[in-house]
Amino acid sequence: MMMSRIICLVIGYGLGLIQTGYLYGKAHNIDVREHGSGNAGATNTLRTLGWKAGAVTFLGDLCKAMLAILIAWLLFRDKYPESVKVLQMYAGLGAVLGHNYPFYMKFKGGKGIACTSGFILACFWQIAPLCLALFILVVALTRYVSLGSILVVITFFLQLVIFAETGIISVSSQCKTEVYIVGAVFTLLALWKHRENIKRLLAGKENKFGMSKKEA
């Protein structure tokens, strides 16, 4: 099944290369990576180009991860019925890697939160409600999008383990350890991409959502 894992990663990476925010910005003669936080993700696109651009970017990044997972399911549902979930996870992981590290943009993409959200919705929808509620609550109370994103990926992993162990999520026993490992990689990738945000949060210098340029 090793080759199947690689195929799913490659499919996901290929779809992850569709940089919605960058392409939207270029269509309006703006490179979003030259503004704000310097990445091509939904939050920076929203701050740079407004709500419409942010929404389009978020949905585009969400859907490319979901499409990768759907393709993996269609390809391997019959061949590996007991292991198709873990193959879908590799496809989702590939999408996040492609989004975060696009080779044609010198590996400078986004932070992968929208892609990870698409992965969660497509693979483990049971986990999504609490993640969404937590994100909305944290951002509403603190206005820190980065803090909401960080807590979401941590909560995702905790729920993944708890739900799999209690049977809320169906995971075959032979794949359970691998599911946990790949799930942890999603969380660690997000934390790594948010490392500067974490430093600013700890120092009390993180920009708040809706903060004007003068305030920032």
N, C-alpha and C positions, 0 to 999 in steps of 0.2 A: 504493500500500500504506500510505500515511500514515494514512488513516482506520482501517485495520485495526490499526495500532499503537495508536491512540487508544482504539479499542474494547477492546483487550486490557488497556490500562492501567486503563480505567474498570472493567472486570470485576474485575480484580485488586484495585483500590482498594476496590470495594464489598465484596468478600469479606474484605479486610483489616480492614474496620471492625468485624468480629465480634471484639470484645475478650474473649477467653476468660477471662483472668485477672480482668479487671474484673467480668465477669458472674458468675464463680464467687464472687468476693468479695462482690458485692452480694447474691447468694443466701444468704450467711452474714452479712449486715448489716455488711460491712466494705468500705471503699474502699481497695484495696491501694495506691493512689497516695498515700495519707496515711501510709504506713509505709515503712520501709527506704529504698531508693534513690528512691522516689517515682514509679516507672513501673509500667506494667501488664503487664510481661513475665513469662515463666516463672520466672526466677531470683528476682525480688522476690516473686512469688506463693508460691514454695516457702518462702522465708525467712519470709514473713508468716503463711502458712496451713498449711505443712507439705508433706510429700512427695506426698500424694494430690492436693492442689491444684496443686502444681508439675507433676506428671505430666499431669494433665488439661489444664492450660494449654499445656504444651509440645506435646502431641499435637494440641490444637485449633488452635494457631498453625501447626504443621507442616502439618496437613491442609488448612487454608484456602488456603495457597499452592499445594499440590499440586492442589487442586480448580480453582483459577484456571487453572493450566497445562493441565489436562485439558480444560477448556472451550475454551481457545484452540486446542488441537489438534483437537478435534471440529469447531470452526467453520471452521478454515482449512486443514486437512490436504489437502483436495482442490483448493482454490482456489490455495494457495501452497505446493505440496509442497516446493519448494527452500528456502523462507524460513520455513516454519512454526516452526522452532526459535527463530529470533529473535523471532517473535511470542509464543511461549511465554515467552521471557525477559521481554518487556514485561508479560505477565500476572503473572509472579512478582514483577517490580519493583513493579507496582501494588499487589500484596498487601502487600509490605513497607512501601510508602508509607502505605497505609491503616492498617496496624498501628502504624506509628511516629507518624503524624500524623492521627488520627481527628478530623474536623471537629467532631463533636458532643461531643467531650471537650476542646475548646479546643486541639486538635492535640497533646495530651499522652498518648501511648500507650506502647509498649514500645521496645525497641532493635532488634528485627527479626532476632535470631539464629535463633530457631526457624523463622520464616518463610523466612529465607534457607536454612536446612537443608532445608526442604521443597522449595524451589526446586531446590537442588542434587540432591536425590534424584530429583525428577521430570524434570529436564532433563538432568543430567549425572551419572548414577549412578556412572560410572567414577571420579569425583572424590571421592565420598563416603567410601570406606574410609579413605584417608589422613587426611582431615579429622577423621573420628570418632576414629581412633587417636590423632592428635595432641592432640585436645581432652581425651580421657581421660588421656593421659600427662601433659600439662601440669597439669591440675587435680589429678591424683593426687600429683604431685611438689611443686606450689607452693600448692595450694588456692586459686588465683586463677581464678575462673570467667571474669572479664573478660579475663585474659591468654589463656586458652584460646580464647575467642571471637574475640579480635583476631587471633591467629595462624591460626585456622581461615579467616577471610575473606581473609587475605593468601595463605594456601596455596591456597585455592580459585582465586584469580585466576591465580597462577603455574601451577597445574596446567591451568587452562583454556587458557592460551596454549600451553604445552608440548604438551598432548595434542592440541590442534587442529592445531598445526604438524606434529606427527609422525603424524597420522592416527588416533590412538587414539580421538579423538572426531571424528565425521563432521560437518563444517561446510562448506557450499557456499562456494566462493571469493568469490562476490559478496557474501556476508553476513559474512565473517570479521572484517573491521574493525569492523563494527557489533556483532558478538558480543563482541569485546574491549572496546568502549566501554561497552556495557551491563553487562558483567561487572565492569568497573572501577567503575561507579556503585554496584553492590551493595557492593563493598568499601569505597568512600569513604563511603557512607551509614553503614555499620556503624562505621567509624572515627570519624566525626563524632558518632554517638550515644554512643560510648565515650570521648569526649574528656576528660571529667572523670575517668573511670577511669584513662586514660593518665597524667594529671597525678598522680593518687594513686599509681599504680604507680612512676612516676619518683621520687616523693618518699618512697616506702616506707610510705605510709599507706593503701594499699588494704585493704579488708576481705577476709578470707579466708573461703572456704566452710566452714561449720560453726562459725564464730567466734560465741561468745556475745555478747549485747548488752553485758555487762560488759566483755568483751575489746575489742569494737569501740569 
